[in-house]
Amino acid sequence: MGELFSYSVGEYLRKLRQQLGYTQEEVSRFLGISQPAYLKYENGATEVSDEMLKQLAQLYHVNADDLFQRKMSVLAADIAFAFRKDKGSMVCKEDIEQFRTIVRNYIEMRNELESNQ
């Protein structure tokens, strides 16, 4: 189906950071660590702790479990709905989260149906 891809957690963190317009320095400051320490997460030299994953998920407004997703369509939905640093949050975050859940469920059901055909 072409649905799976081979990104590691670190590679996905890099892609997500870049897509949302953050620098490594900004993310590392948010996490309270040095930029070189954060770089080790992105390049896979250091495993990302559960606590750091929770903080990153909070920063990007995604579920921590999503950082381990291997389905491109689900990750694409997360990136589409993540809040960008350069845009105001005039829209209610709870409404966006509910809509994201609906879209993710739809994607998962569609993928399940396609895999059963």
Protein Blocks (a to p, Z undefined) as FASTA:
>chain_A
ZZaccbdfklmmmmmmmmnopafklmmmmnopafklmmmmmnopaccdfklmmmmmmmno
pafklmmpcbfklmmmmmmmpccfkbccfbcfklmmmmmmmmmmmmmmmmmmmmmZZ
